[in-house]
Amino acid sequence: MSKLSQIILFCAAAVVAMSAGVWLRAYFMDGPQPPLSEEMNKQGAEAILSANLPDLDGVSQPIAQWKGDVIVANFWATWCTPCREEIPEFIEMQQQYGDQGLTFIGIAVDQLEKVLPYSKELGINYPVLVGGLNAMSFAEAAGNEMSVLPYTIVFDRQGKISDTFLGRVHQKTLEKSVMPLLHSDRAEPERTEQPSL
């Protein structure tokens, strides 16, 4: 085997190993990533919350309309197995906690003709926006440097990124991230002392 062939074979093996490592990490990791730097948190939140993406009816929706809720933005695709596994749990959480101010937003890195029937078949009960491949730039701005799907971002009610999840996230893990935000971020009405008579 020539030296060039050996180098090509070695490079190919390295690429395959690296890809497998990224896939395994994305598939099996079930916890938040390390916190984003303050700058990346601000950039990522700004990029996502200022975006306008079409919904399943083709109507452009500003993501900022949900600011004030605890938002779980999930980047997914119909061809992504771990994405398909977590969506039923998201549907359940939306049903269970939606009235407390939780809003899931599915941002599909896919084509409308695939996303529409899939969303209907699963009965997705939260907004689904179709961003195509361009939507990955929003995920990358919020820390998804490896462009892995699924990628999930949790925002507090003020629009700050609280947690990010690379790969499949399970309901119990996500609840640990979301529940404190649902309870602690609610604005309490100011109490004023009434003068005694």
N, C-alpha and C positions, 0 to 999 in steps of 0.2 A: 504494500500500500504506500503510495507516495506521500510525501510530507504535506502537500496541499490537501490531499484527500483526508488525511488524519486531522488537519486543522478544521476542515469543513465538518467532518463527523463530530469532532469535539464541540464546535460551536452549535451544531444542531442539537446535540445532547444537552448542552447547557440551556438552550432556549426551551426545550421540552421540560427539563427539570424545573426551571424557573416558572414556567407556565403552570406546571402541576402544583408547585408550592403556593403560588398565588391562588389557584383554584381551591386547594385544600384549606388554606387560611380563610378564604371567603366562605367556604361551605361550612366549616366546623367552628369558626370563631363565633361566640355568642356572648359578647359583652361589649360595652362601649369602648371606642378607641381612646387613646390618651386625649386629654382636652386640647382643643385647637389653641394656637397662639391667639392673643387678643386681636392682632391684625387680620389673621385668617378668619377668625370668627366674624369680625366686622365685614370683611370682603365677601365671605360666603353668604352671610345673612342678607347683605345688600343685593348681591347678584340674584339670589333666589326670590326674595320678597319683592324685587322690582320687576320680575319677569311677568310677561303676559303670554300665556300658552292656550291653544285651542282645546276646548273640551270635546266630548264625544259627539256633540252636535256641530262642531266646527266654530263655535262661538269663543272668541278670545276672552280669557278670564285672567284678571290680575291676581296674582297670588297674595298680594297685600290685603285683599278683601277679607282674608281670614285672620289677619293680625289682631291680637286681642284674645284669641283662643290659644290653647296649647296645640301646636301644629306638629304633626308627624309627616314629613315629606319623604316619600319612598320612591326611589328611582328603580324601575323594574322593566322587564320585557317579557313577552309571551314565551319566548324560547328559553328563558332562564329558569331552570328547575328549582333552585332555592327560592326564587321569587314566587313561583307558583305555590310552594309549600307554605309560605308565611302569609299570603293574602287572606286565606280563610280566618286566621287568627286576627288580622287587622279588621276584617269585617265584624267579627265578634266584639272586639274592643270598641269599635266605632258605635256599635249598637249599645254596648254597656255604658260607655262613658261620654257619649256625644252630648247628652244633656247637661254634663258638667263642664262643657267647654273644650272637649277634645275634638280635633278635626284632622283626619287623615287626608292626605292629598297624594294620589298615585300619579307620578310623573313617568309616563311610558317612554322609554327609549326604543321606540318601535313605530310601526305604521298603523294609521287609523283603521285600515281594513282588517288588521289582525287584532287590534286592541278592542274594537267595538264588540264583536261577537264574544270574545273571551270575557270581557267585563260583564256582559249580559248573562252569559252562561254561569259565571260564579256568583252573580247577584251582588256585585260590589256596591256598597251603600255609602260611599264617600266620593268626592270629586276625583275624576280621572282626567288628567290633562295629557295631551300627546305632544311630546317635544322632539321626537325623532332623535337622531344621533347628536344633534346640536345641544340637546338637554344635558349631555354629559359635561359640558363646560360649566354648568351650574354646580354639579356634584363635585367636579374637580376644584372649583373655587372654594368649596366647603370641606376640603380635606381628602377627597377621593383621588389621590395622586396616581393610583394604579388603575383607575377607570374600571373598577370591579362592580358588578351587579349581583345582588341588590345592594343598594346603599341607602341608609335611612338616617334622616336628620331630625332631631327633636328640637323645636323652638319653644321658648317660654312665651308667656303672654306679651312680653315687651318686644318680641321679635329677635331675641338673642339666642344663638345656638347653645343648647344645653348639653346635648350628647350627639355623637355620630356612631353609627354601627356599620361596619364593613362586613358584608355577607349576610347570611340568614340570621335573623333575630327572632327568638322565641317570645311568646306572649308574656310569660312570667318575667323575663329579663326586661322587656320593654315597659311593663307595668312598674318595675322598680324605678325606671327613669321618669315616667309620665306622672305617676300618682302624686309625688311631692309637689310637682308643678301645678297640678290641678287644684291642690288644697292650699298651697302657700302663696300662689300668685293672685288669688282672688282679691280684688280691691275691697277692703273693709270700709264701710262708711265712717266718716269722722264723727266722733262723739263729742258733743259740746256739753259742758257743765251748765245746767240750768240753775240760775240763782235761787237760793232758798227764800221762801216767803215768810 
